[in-house]
């Protein structure tokens, strides 16, 4: 894993908008409808090549494939696992997020938000084609799919200048806590089976020479989604999930792994989110070389102060978000530079890589509230902010 040894490096979280021509094919595949496999493969290859080029031109140093082959950052695993069946939504069934602290506290806001977002597929994440449930032994069968992702990314980066390449993959803890289990006797057995299956994807990514990014937004959003639980309850739950994550990456060198968590794509009031000070010690137990988290979100921007008290373990890297995915306002490069310098002065400039709060298109079927065209402007501001921070951090020494 490259470090900011000579200048502040830039990266992002992963998901980027898919081309309009690709979205219908991804939708058809996700919903189990007939689709042209050759056409999908061709359009994905083209999309990966284009999105890599755009990242590099925008000034991103550590690039990825924008998750162009995936309908969502987590649902893709159902296509790569055996043991899951799709069940129809029960009448009146609501998604877990609708039972969370935010939705309960601000029903008028979220009702309004859903109405104005309806033309874009809504914001609740509802999948009208049903829900996926574990009904049998979980086994990994995505070897060809992940190899295709690897091949597309290698082809797209060939001959281009960049610092490093990463590939996002969902955490076993997120899968087990998102998809219901009706087969395994216990939650722990289910989570272990998912961990074992995902290890095959993780190993393929690392063996290909890429940095593996483990995604688990649920680690910090669990508190928001469970109003009946205290901070202490959620810390205990999160500590158990970290054990599962570490089990899934056992044997993989920490310097080949970076971990990402965030508070999701919700653009509501967000006053019920867990504070970093209440979970940072648990996050740092993950056997990763770097940690990506929200720091541009105005509910959390002040939390860089946490690292005045918490010591970053030796050899580890922070990837704070210094641009936000929840607004179409493009951050001024000088503000980006200030955000970078706050962390660099606390943990060391070589231990900071400038990142984003979250992905800009968690689902291919709808983008976040930040329009896809604005994401590239934000990336340019990120790159310029990193240049400004580099000038201050290196010239001042």
Secondary structure, 3 states (H helix, E strand, C coil): CCCCCCCCEECCCCCCCCCHHHHHHHHHHHCCCCCCHHHHHHHHHHHHHHHHHHHHHHCCCEECCCCCCCCECCCCHHHHEEEEEEECCCCCCCCHHHHCHHHHHCHHHHHHHHHHHHHHCCCCCCCCCCEEEEEEEEEECCHHHHHHHHHHHHHHHCCCCCCEEEEEEECHHHHHHHCEECCCCCHHHHHHHHHHHHHHHHHHHHHCCCEEEEECCHHHHHHHHCCCCCHHHHHHHHHHHHHHHHHHCCCCCHHHEEEECCCCCCCCCCCCCCCHHHCHHHHCCCCCCEEEECCCCCCCHHHHHHHHCCCCCCCCEEEEEEECCCCCCCCCHHHHHHHHHHHHHHHCHHHEEEEECCCCCCECCECCCCCHHHHHHHHHHHHHHHHHHHHHHHHCC
